[in-house]
């Protein structure tokens, strides 16, 4: 027994010694949180009289390239793109022959140079050299954003042209080139003196030429001149301080194509067809080919930009129709449109199935089929609690042919009784005829009942509604905030002032022509934006630009802060709207 115990003790000692001798892999030390640092340039960054064909830049750690093709920009462009490679800690750039004389070149790598392990980038890394005796040092900087909402692009090129020809952007590559950053700011450094055309281009095929319909562009009506930052330093009598030019703001938009084209269609079982086009259509027209329809055989609803039309067919019984889609008298396309798929006939190989059901089939034939009544598709947002200042409304999937206002009733609860309340009803949009609004003088914290009799609404297909009943209560004033917006507007054109919620949805629009106080009395607590559109042509909406006609997009302005509305609080905002031509 003692011998067995001694054996167990010996085994335990051996295991303990083995554990102490186990080799543990090193943790590798602290995580590298710093970007690589360039230790040496050969030739030096900023070299003049440059005549080499290779540049070697040594860093303090091993490096790799990340998305170089998407980030590297060479300005001005070289006869061929430089070949960039990595050798350990070295970045090697092989340059093409025949570089231009007396020219300053910038090779902008963006954030493409990263360390090997942690992938931390050298931000906005660049190399500059001159084939002449000096390095050009003038700059142009500014911002380039989407014209409609001032948001940014993932990739946007900003380009300078020495040519004064407006068509240069169609047929030649820019002389200088850079990219806007993630917030839309750009800087063109190391420029030579002169006057240039400037453009921003959302380049779909990355060839630096404006040659695709889906590409987006911004331009400046006047030529721009680069400057040196030192021009604006100093304020004494010897060297008075010059006023720095205003920031150069470029607003990018997508032009409508020159010629209208039919693009696509979508057919739904309700004989509704959505036609889409590549630009707004002026006079949508359908020409029947294989049938003779009634006089008014379709009802058309244009999309917001008029580049789509939803067409509701009426009195068309065919399973398919042949039509010409036209813009007025201009034929765009000939289409065969299948409105209803033919159902396959069911068959059976069983003689019992054929003869055994004969009596049943005869009974079906003798029975008069009842016509299926299709109910109108209607929706509303009438919940248990509604804003006391709001209007009620019903929305319809298919436009209305008519409705009977005297069959809509509103009641207010008083004690145990329902008392009738006077209402006004209207079709909100006569062109679309898809919404009916109901207006009443609602009181705070009261209970109401809305009753709509059956067969009140009739759509284009003569579908109608069942009876509708909604019981709800109204809110009270203290649940809301208010805003008094004083707009100081020095312009001459119409101004569209929009109140937007946090989702950029339009809550309200006001149209003014001069400085004015706009009151928003009942605002739901939340975050809001104020947006203004300079409505140059007075058509009540924002219009994009036209490069060939040298028309800029209508200018958009925002109040430079978010409006925070809280319940039972009154807010005031003065907006000094400084417009630019």
Secondary structure as a PSIPRED ss2 file (coil, helix, strand):
# PSIPRED VFORMAT (PSIPRED V4.0)

   1 X C   1.000  0.000  0.000
   2 X H   0.000  1.000  0.000
   3 X H   0.000  1.000  0.000
   4 X H   0.000  1.000  0.000
   5 X H   0.000  1.000  0.000
   6 X H   0.000  1.000  0.000
   7 X H   0.000  1.000  0.000
   8 X H   0.000  1.000  0.000
   9 X H   0.000  1.000  0.000
  10 X H   0.000  1.000  0.000
  11 X H   0.000  1.000  0.000
  12 X H   0.000  1.000  0.000
  13 X H   0.000  1.000  0.000
  14 X H   0.000  1.000  0.000
  15 X H   0.000  1.000  0.000
  16 X H   0.000  1.000  0.000
  17 X H   0.000  1.000  0.000
  18 X H   0.000  1.000  0.000
  19 X H   0.000  1.000  0.000
  20 X H   0.000  1.000  0.000
  21 X C   1.000  0.000  0.000
  22 X C   1.000  0.000  0.000
  23 X C   1.000  0.000  0.000
  24 X C   1.000  0.000  0.000
  25 X C   1.000  0.000  0.000
  26 X C   1.000  0.000  0.000
  27 X C   1.000  0.000  0.000
  28 X C   1.000  0.000  0.000
  29 X C   1.000  0.000  0.000
  30 X C   1.000  0.000  0.000
  31 X C   1.000  0.000  0.000
  32 X C   1.000  0.000  0.000
  33 X C   1.000  0.000  0.000
  34 X C   1.000  0.000  0.000
  35 X C   1.000  0.000  0.000
  36 X C   1.000  0.000  0.000
  37 X C   1.000  0.000  0.000
  38 X E   0.000  0.000  1.000
  39 X E   0.000  0.000  1.000
  40 X E   0.000  0.000  1.000
  41 X E   0.000  0.000  1.000
  42 X E   0.000  0.000  1.000
  43 X C   1.000  0.000  0.000
  44 X C   1.000  0.000  0.000
  45 X C   1.000  0.000  0.000
  46 X C   1.000  0.000  0.000
  47 X E   0.000  0.000  1.000
  48 X C   1.000  0.000  0.000
  49 X C   1.000  0.000  0.000
  50 X C   1.000  0.000  0.000
  51 X C   1.000  0.000  0.000
  52 X C   1.000  0.000  0.000
  53 X C   1.000  0.000  0.000
  54 X E   0.000  0.000  1.000
  55 X E   0.000  0.000  1.000
  56 X E   0.000  0.000  1.000
  57 X E   0.000  0.000  1.000
  58 X E   0.000  0.000  1.000
  59 X E   0.000  0.000  1.000
  60 X C   1.000  0.000  0.000
  61 X C   1.000  0.000  0.000
  62 X C   1.000  0.000  0.000
  63 X E   0.000  0.000  1.000
  64 X E   0.000  0.000  1.000
  65 X E   0.000  0.000  1.000
  66 X C   1.000  0.000  0.000
  67 X C   1.000  0.000  0.000
  68 X H   0.000  1.000  0.000
  69 X H   0.000  1.000  0.000
  70 X H   0.000  1.000  0.000
  71 X H   0.000  1.000  0.000
  72 X C   1.000  0.000  0.000
  73 X E   0.000  0.000  1.000
  74 X E   0.000  0.000  1.000
  75 X E   0.000  0.000  1.000
  76 X C   1.000  0.000  0.000
  77 X C   1.000  0.000  0.000
  78 X C   1.000  0.000  0.000
  79 X C   1.000  0.000  0.000
  80 X C   1.000  0.000  0.000
  81 X C   1.000  0.000  0.000
  82 X C   1.000  0.000  0.000
  83 X E   0.000  0.000  1.000
  84 X E   0.000  0.000  1.000
  85 X E   0.000  0.000  1.000
  86 X E   0.000  0.000  1.000
  87 X E   0.000  0.000  1.000
  88 X C   1.000  0.000  0.000
  89 X C   1.000  0.000  0.000
  90 X E   0.000  0.000  1.000
  91 X E   0.000  0.000  1.000
  92 X E   0.000  0.000  1.000
  93 X E   0.000  0.000  1.000
  94 X E   0.000  0.000  1.000
  95 X C   1.000  0.000  0.000
  96 X C   1.000  0.000  0.000
  97 X C   1.000  0.000  0.000
  98 X C   1.000  0.000  0.000
  99 X C   1.000  0.000  0.000
 100 X C   1.000  0.000  0.000
 101 X C   1.000  0.000  0.000
 102 X C   1.000  0.000  0.000
 103 X C   1.000  0.000  0.000
 104 X E   0.000  0.000  1.000
 105 X E   0.000  0.000  1.000
 106 X E   0.000  0.000  1.000
 107 X E   0.000  0.000  1.000
 108 X E   0.000  0.000  1.000
 109 X E   0.000  0.000  1.000
 110 X E   0.000  0.000  1.000
 111 X C   1.000  0.000  0.000
 112 X C   1.000  0.000  0.000
 113 X E   0.000  0.000  1.000
 114 X E   0.000  0.000  1.000
 115 X E   0.000  0.000  1.000
 116 X C   1.000  0.000  0.000
 117 X C   1.000  0.000  0.000
 118 X C   1.000  0.000  0.000
 119 X C   1.000  0.000  0.000
 120 X C   1.000  0.000  0.000
 121 X E   0.000  0.000  1.000
 122 X C   1.000  0.000  0.000
 123 X C   1.000  0.000  0.000
 124 X C   1.000  0.000  0.000
 125 X E   0.000  0.000  1.000
 126 X E   0.000  0.000  1.000
 127 X E   0.000  0.000  1.000
 128 X E   0.000  0.000  1.000
 129 X E   0.000  0.000  1.000
 130 X E   0.000  0.000  1.000
 131 X C   1.000  0.000  0.000
 132 X C   1.000  0.000  0.000
 133 X C   1.000  0.000  0.000
 134 X C   1.000  0.000  0.000
 135 X C   1.000  0.000  0.000
 136 X C   1.000  0.000  0.000
 137 X C   1.000  0.000  0.000
 138 X E   0.000  0.000  1.000
 139 X E   0.000  0.000  1.000
 140 X E   0.000  0.000  1.000
 141 X E   0.000  0.000  1.000
 142 X E   0.000  0.000  1.000
 143 X E   0.000  0.000  1.000
 144 X E   0.000  0.000  1.000
 145 X E   0.000  0.000  1.000
 146 X E   0.000  0.000  1.000
 147 X C   1.000  0.000  0.000
 148 X C   1.000  0.000  0.000
 149 X C   1.000  0.000  0.000
 150 X C   1.000  0.000  0.000
 151 X C   1.000  0.000  0.000
 152 X C   1.000  0.000  0.000
 153 X C   1.000  0.000  0.000
 154 X C   1.000  0.000  0.000
 155 X C   1.000  0.000  0.000
 156 X C   1.000  0.000  0.000
 157 X E   0.000  0.000  1.000
 158 X E   0.000  0.000  1.000
 159 X E   0.000  0.000  1.000
 160 X E   0.000  0.000  1.000
 161 X E   0.000  0.000  1.000
 162 X C   1.000  0.000  0.000
 163 X C   1.000  0.000  0.000
 164 X C   1.000  0.000  0.000
 165 X C   1.000  0.000  0.000
 166 X C   1.000  0.000  0.000
 167 X C   1.000  0.000  0.000
 168 X H   0.000  1.000  0.000
 169 X H   0.000  1.000  0.000
 170 X H   0.000  1.000  0.000
 171 X H   0.000  1.000  0.000
 172 X C   1.000  0.000  0.000
 173 X C   1.000  0.000  0.000
 174 X C   1.000  0.000  0.000
 175 X C   1.000  0.000  0.000
 176 X E   0.000  0.000  1.000
 177 X E   0.000  0.000  1.000
 178 X E   0.000  0.000  1.000
 179 X E   0.000  0.000  1.000
 180 X C   1.000  0.000  0.000
 181 X C   1.000  0.000  0.000
 182 X C   1.000  0.000  0.000
 183 X C   1.000  0.000  0.000
 184 X C   1.000  0.000  0.000
 185 X E   0.000  0.000  1.000
 186 X E   0.000  0.000  1.000
 187 X E   0.000  0.000  1.000
 188 X E   0.000  0.000  1.000
 189 X E   0.000  0.000  1.000
 190 X E   0.000  0.000  1.000
 191 X E   0.000  0.000  1.000
 192 X C   1.000  0.000  0.000
 193 X C   1.000  0.000  0.000
 194 X C   1.000  0.000  0.000
 195 X E   0.000  0.000  1.000
 196 X E   0.000  0.000  1.000
 197 X E   0.000  0.000  1.000
 198 X E   0.000  0.000  1.000
 199 X E   0.000  0.000  1.000
 200 X E   0.000  0.000  1.000
 201 X E   0.000  0.000  1.000
 202 X E   0.000  0.000  1.000
 203 X C   1.000  0.000  0.000
 204 X C   1.000  0.000  0.000
 205 X C   1.000  0.000  0.000
 206 X C   1.000  0.000  0.000
 207 X C   1.000  0.000  0.000
 208 X C   1.000  0.000  0.000
 209 X C   1.000  0.000  0.000
 210 X C   1.000  0.000  0.000
 211 X C   1.000  0.000  0.000
 212 X C   1.000  0.000  0.000
 213 X C   1.000  0.000  0.000
 214 X C   1.000  0.000  0.000
 215 X C   1.000  0.000  0.000
 216 X E   0.000  0.000  1.000
 217 X E   0.000  0.000  1.000
 218 X E   0.000  0.000  1.000
 219 X E   0.000  0.000  1.000
 220 X C   1.000  0.000  0.000
 221 X C   1.000  0.000  0.000
 222 X C   1.000  0.000  0.000
 223 X C   1.000  0.000  0.000
 224 X E   0.000  0.000  1.000
 225 X E   0.000  0.000  1.000
 226 X C   1.000  0.000  0.000
 227 X E   0.000  0.000  1.000
 228 X C   1.000  0.000  0.000
 229 X H   0.000  1.000  0.000
 230 X H   0.000  1.000  0.000
 231 X H   0.000  1.000  0.000
 232 X H   0.000  1.000  0.000
 233 X C   1.000  0.000  0.000
 234 X C   1.000  0.000  0.000
 235 X C   1.000  0.000  0.000
 236 X C   1.000  0.000  0.000
 237 X C   1.000  0.000  0.000
 238 X C   1.000  0.000  0.000
 239 X C   1.000  0.000  0.000
 240 X C   1.000  0.000  0.000
 241 X C   1.000  0.000  0.000
 242 X C   1.000  0.000  0.000
 243 X C   1.000  0.000  0.000
 244 X C   1.000  0.000  0.000
 245 X C   1.000  0.000  0.000
 246 X C   1.000  0.000  0.000
 247 X C   1.000  0.000  0.000
 248 X E   0.000  0.000  1.000
 249 X E   0.000  0.000  1.000
 250 X E   0.000  0.000  1.000
 251 X E   0.000  0.000  1.000
 252 X E   0.000  0.000  1.000
 253 X E   0.000  0.000  1.000
 254 X C   1.000  0.000  0.000
 255 X C   1.000  0.000  0.000
 256 X C   1.000  0.000  0.000
 257 X C   1.000  0.000  0.000
 258 X C   1.000  0.000  0.000
 259 X C   1.000  0.000  0.000
 260 X C   1.000  0.000  0.000
 261 X C   1.000  0.000  0.000
 262 X E   0.000  0.000  1.000
 263 X E   0.000  0.000  1.000
 264 X E   0.000  0.000  1.000
 265 X E   0.000  0.000  1.000
 266 X E   0.000  0.000  1.000
 267 X E   0.000  0.000  1.000
 268 X E   0.000  0.000  1.000
 269 X C   1.000  0.000  0.000
 270 X C   1.000  0.000  0.000
 271 X C   1.000  0.000  0.000
 272 X E   0.000  0.000  1.000
 273 X E   0.000  0.000  1.000
 274 X E   0.000  0.000  1.000
 275 X E   0.000  0.000  1.000
 276 X E   0.000  0.000  1.000
 277 X E   0.000  0.000  1.000
 278 X C   1.000  0.000  0.000
 279 X C   1.000  0.000  0.000
 280 X C   1.000  0.000  0.000
 281 X C   1.000  0.000  0.000
 282 X C   1.000  0.000  0.000
 283 X C   1.000  0.000  0.000
 284 X E   0.000  0.000  1.000
 285 X E   0.000  0.000  1.000
 286 X E   0.000  0.000  1.000
 287 X E   0.000  0.000  1.000
 288 X E   0.000  0.000  1.000
 289 X C   1.000  0.000  0.000
 290 X C   1.000  0.000  0.000
 291 X C   1.000  0.000  0.000
 292 X C   1.000  0.000  0.000
 293 X C   1.000  0.000  0.000
 294 X C   1.000  0.000  0.000
 295 X C   1.000  0.000  0.000
 296 X C   1.000  0.000  0.000
 297 X C   1.000  0.000  0.000
 298 X E   0.000  0.000  1.000
 299 X E   0.000  0.000  1.000
 300 X E   0.000  0.000  1.000
 301 X E   0.000  0.000  1.000
 302 X E   0.000  0.000  1.000
 303 X C   1.000  0.000  0.000
 304 X C   1.000  0.000  0.000
 305 X C   1.000  0.000  0.000
 306 X C   1.000  0.000  0.000
 307 X C   1.000  0.000  0.000
 308 X E   0.000  0.000  1.000
 309 X E   0.000  0.000  1.000
 310 X E   0.000  0.000  1.000
 311 X E   0.000  0.000  1.000
 312 X E   0.000  0.000  1.000
 313 X E   0.000  0.000  1.000
 314 X C   1.000  0.000  0.000
 315 X C   1.000  0.000  0.000
 316 X C   1.000  0.000  0.000
 317 X C   1.000  0.000  0.000
 318 X C   1.000  0.000  0.000
 319 X C   1.000  0.000  0.000
 320 X E   0.000  0.000  1.000
 321 X E   0.000  0.000  1.000
 322 X E   0.000  0.000  1.000
 323 X E   0.000  0.000  1.000
 324 X E   0.000  0.000  1.000
 325 X E   0.000  0.000  1.000
 326 X E   0.000  0.000  1.000
 327 X E   0.000  0.000  1.000
 328 X C   1.000  0.000  0.000
 329 X C   1.000  0.000  0.000
 330 X E   0.000  0.000  1.000
 331 X E   0.000  0.000  1.000
 332 X E   0.000  0.000  1.000
 333 X E   0.000  0.000  1.000
 334 X E   0.000  0.000  1.000
 335 X E   0.000  0.000  1.000
 336 X E   0.000  0.000  1.000
 337 X E   0.000  0.000  1.000
 338 X E   0.000  0.000  1.000
 339 X C   1.000  0.000  0.000
 340 X C   1.000  0.000  0.000
 341 X C   1.000  0.000  0.000
 342 X C   1.000  0.000  0.000
 343 X C   1.000  0.000  0.000
 344 X C   1.000  0.000  0.000
 345 X C   1.000  0.000  0.000
 346 X C   1.000  0.000  0.000
 347 X C   1.000  0.000  0.000
 348 X C   1.000  0.000  0.000
 349 X C   1.000  0.000  0.000
 350 X C   1.000  0.000  0.000
 351 X H   0.000  1.000  0.000
 352 X H   0.000  1.000  0.000
 353 X H   0.000  1.000  0.000
 354 X H   0.000  1.000  0.000
 355 X H   0.000  1.000  0.000
 356 X C   1.000  0.000  0.000
 357 X C   1.000  0.000  0.000
 358 X H   0.000  1.000  0.000
 359 X H   0.000  1.000  0.000
 360 X H   0.000  1.000  0.000
 361 X H   0.000  1.000  0.000
 362 X H   0.000  1.000  0.000
 363 X H   0.000  1.000  0.000
 364 X H   0.000  1.000  0.000
 365 X H   0.000  1.000  0.000
 366 X H   0.000  1.000  0.000
 367 X C   1.000  0.000  0.000
 368 X C   1.000  0.000  0.000
 369 X C   1.000  0.000  0.000
 370 X C   1.000  0.000  0.000
 371 X C   1.000  0.000  0.000
 372 X C   1.000  0.000  0.000
 373 X C   1.000  0.000  0.000
 374 X C   1.000  0.000  0.000
 375 X E   0.000  0.000  1.000
 376 X C   1.000  0.000  0.000
 377 X C   1.000  0.000  0.000
 378 X E   0.000  0.000  1.000
 379 X E   0.000  0.000  1.000
 380 X E   0.000  0.000  1.000
 381 X C   1.000  0.000  0.000
 382 X C   1.000  0.000  0.000
 383 X C   1.000  0.000  0.000
 384 X C   1.000  0.000  0.000
 385 X E   0.000  0.000  1.000
 386 X E   0.000  0.000  1.000
 387 X C   1.000  0.000  0.000
 388 X C   1.000  0.000  0.000
 389 X C   1.000  0.000  0.000
 390 X C   1.000  0.000  0.000
 391 X C   1.000  0.000  0.000
 392 X E   0.000  0.000  1.000
 393 X E   0.000  0.000  1.000
 394 X E   0.000  0.000  1.000
 395 X E   0.000  0.000  1.000
 396 X E   0.000  0.000  1.000
 397 X C   1.000  0.000  0.000
 398 X C   1.000  0.000  0.000
 399 X C   1.000  0.000  0.000
 400 X E   0.000  0.000  1.000
 401 X E   0.000  0.000  1.000
 402 X E   0.000  0.000  1.000
 403 X E   0.000  0.000  1.000
 404 X C   1.000  0.000  0.000
 405 X H   0.000  1.000  0.000
 406 X H   0.000  1.000  0.000
 407 X H   0.000  1.000  0.000
 408 X E   0.000  0.000  1.000
 409 X E   0.000  0.000  1.000
 410 X E   0.000  0.000  1.000
 411 X E   0.000  0.000  1.000
 412 X E   0.000  0.000  1.000
 413 X E   0.000  0.000  1.000
 414 X E   0.000  0.000  1.000
 415 X C   1.000  0.000  0.000
 416 X C   1.000  0.000  0.000
 417 X E   0.000  0.000  1.000
 418 X E   0.000  0.000  1.000
 419 X E   0.000  0.000  1.000
 420 X E   0.000  0.000  1.000
 421 X E   0.000  0.000  1.000
 422 X C   1.000  0.000  0.000
 423 X C   1.000  0.000  0.000
 424 X E   0.000  0.000  1.000
 425 X E   0.000  0.000  1.000
 426 X E   0.000  0.000  1.000
 427 X E   0.000  0.000  1.000
 428 X C   1.000  0.000  0.000
 429 X C   1.000  0.000  0.000
 430 X C   1.000  0.000  0.000
 431 X C   1.000  0.000  0.000
 432 X C   1.000  0.000  0.000
 433 X C   1.000  0.000  0.000
 434 X C   1.000  0.000  0.000
 435 X E   0.000  0.000  1.000
 436 X E   0.000  0.000  1.000
 437 X E   0.000  0.000  1.000
 438 X E   0.000  0.000  1.000
 439 X E   0.000  0.000  1.000
 440 X C   1.000  0.000  0.000
 441 X C   1.000  0.000  0.000
 442 X C   1.000  0.000  0.000
 443 X C   1.000  0.000  0.000
 444 X C   1.000  0.000  0.000
 445 X C   1.000  0.000  0.000
 446 X C   1.000  0.000  0.000
 447 X E   0.000  0.000  1.000
 448 X E   0.000  0.000  1.000
 449 X E   0.000  0.000  1.000
 450 X E   0.000  0.000  1.000
 451 X E   0.000  0.000  1.000
 452 X E   0.000  0.000  1.000
 453 X C   1.000  0.000  0.000
 454 X C   1.000  0.000  0.000
 455 X C   1.000  0.000  0.000
 456 X C   1.000  0.000  0.000
 457 X E   0.000  0.000  1.000
 458 X E   0.000  0.000  1.000
 459 X E   0.000  0.000  1.000
 460 X C   1.000  0.000  0.000
 461 X C   1.000  0.000  0.000
 462 X C   1.000  0.000  0.000
 463 X C   1.000  0.000  0.000
 464 X E   0.000  0.000  1.000
 465 X C   1.000  0.000  0.000
 466 X C   1.000  0.000  0.000
 467 X C   1.000  0.000  0.000
 468 X E   0.000  0.000  1.000
 469 X E   0.000  0.000  1.000
 470 X E   0.000  0.000  1.000
 471 X E   0.000  0.000  1.000
 472 X E   0.000  0.000  1.000
 473 X E   0.000  0.000  1.000
 474 X E   0.000  0.000  1.000
 475 X C   1.000  0.000  0.000
 476 X C   1.000  0.000  0.000
 477 X H   0.000  1.000  0.000
 478 X H   0.000  1.000  0.000
 479 X H   0.000  1.000  0.000
 480 X E   0.000  0.000  1.000
 481 X E   0.000  0.000  1.000
 482 X E   0.000  0.000  1.000
 483 X E   0.000  0.000  1.000
 484 X E   0.000  0.000  1.000
 485 X E   0.000  0.000  1.000
 486 X E   0.000  0.000  1.000
 487 X E   0.000  0.000  1.000
 488 X E   0.000  0.000  1.000
 489 X E   0.000  0.000  1.000
 490 X C   1.000  0.000  0.000
 491 X C   1.000  0.000  0.000
 492 X C   1.000  0.000  0.000
 493 X C   1.000  0.000  0.000
 494 X E   0.000  0.000  1.000
 495 X E   0.000  0.000  1.000
 496 X E   0.000  0.000  1.000
 497 X E   0.000  0.000  1.000
 498 X E   0.000  0.000  1.000
 499 X E   0.000  0.000  1.000
 500 X E   0.000  0.000  1.000
 501 X C   1.000  0.000  0.000
 502 X C   1.000  0.000  0.000
 503 X C   1.000  0.000  0.000
 504 X C   1.000  0.000  0.000
 505 X C   1.000  0.000  0.000
 506 X E   0.000  0.000  1.000
 507 X E   0.000  0.000  1.000
 508 X E   0.000  0.000  1.000
 509 X E   0.000  0.000  1.000
 510 X E   0.000  0.000  1.000
 511 X E   0.000  0.000  1.000
 512 X E   0.000  0.000  1.000
 513 X C   1.000  0.000  0.000
 514 X C   1.000  0.000  0.000
 515 X C   1.000  0.000  0.000
 516 X E   0.000  0.000  1.000
 517 X E   0.000  0.000  1.000
 518 X E   0.000  0.000  1.000
 519 X E   0.000  0.000  1.000
 520 X E   0.000  0.000  1.000
 521 X E   0.000  0.000  1.000
 522 X E   0.000  0.000  1.000
 523 X E   0.000  0.000  1.000
 524 X E   0.000  0.000  1.000
 525 X C   1.000  0.000  0.000
 526 X E   0.000  0.000  1.000
 527 X E   0.000  0.000  1.000
 528 X E   0.000  0.000  1.000
 529 X E   0.000  0.000  1.000
 530 X E   0.000  0.000  1.000
 531 X E   0.000  0.000  1.000
 532 X E   0.000  0.000  1.000
 533 X E   0.000  0.000  1.000
 534 X E   0.000  0.000  1.000
 535 X E   0.000  0.000  1.000
 536 X C   1.000  0.000  0.000
 537 X C   1.000  0.000  0.000
 538 X C   1.000  0.000  0.000
 539 X C   1.000  0.000  0.000
 540 X C   1.000  0.000  0.000
 541 X C   1.000  0.000  0.000
 542 X C   1.000  0.000  0.000
 543 X C   1.000  0.000  0.000
 544 X C   1.000  0.000  0.000
 545 X C   1.000  0.000  0.000
 546 X E   0.000  0.000  1.000
 547 X C   1.000  0.000  0.000
 548 X C   1.000  0.000  0.000
 549 X C   1.000  0.000  0.000
 550 X C   1.000  0.000  0.000
 551 X E   0.000  0.000  1.000
 552 X C   1.000  0.000  0.000
 553 X C   1.000  0.000  0.000
 554 X C   1.000  0.000  0.000
 555 X C   1.000  0.000  0.000
 556 X E   0.000  0.000  1.000
 557 X E   0.000  0.000  1.000
 558 X E   0.000  0.000  1.000
 559 X C   1.000  0.000  0.000
 560 X C   1.000  0.000  0.000
 561 X C   1.000  0.000  0.000
 562 X C   1.000  0.000  0.000
 563 X E   0.000  0.000  1.000
 564 X E   0.000  0.000  1.000
 565 X E   0.000  0.000  1.000
 566 X C   1.000  0.000  0.000
 567 X C   1.000  0.000  0.000
 568 X C   1.000  0.000  0.000
 569 X C   1.000  0.000  0.000
 570 X E   0.000  0.000  1.000
 571 X E   0.000  0.000  1.000
 572 X E   0.000  0.000  1.000
 573 X E   0.000  0.000  1.000
 574 X E   0.000  0.000  1.000
 575 X E   0.000  0.000  1.000
 576 X E   0.000  0.000  1.000
 577 X E   0.000  0.000  1.000
 578 X C   1.000  0.000  0.000
 579 X C   1.000  0.000  0.000
 580 X C   1.000  0.000  0.000
 581 X C   1.000  0.000  0.000
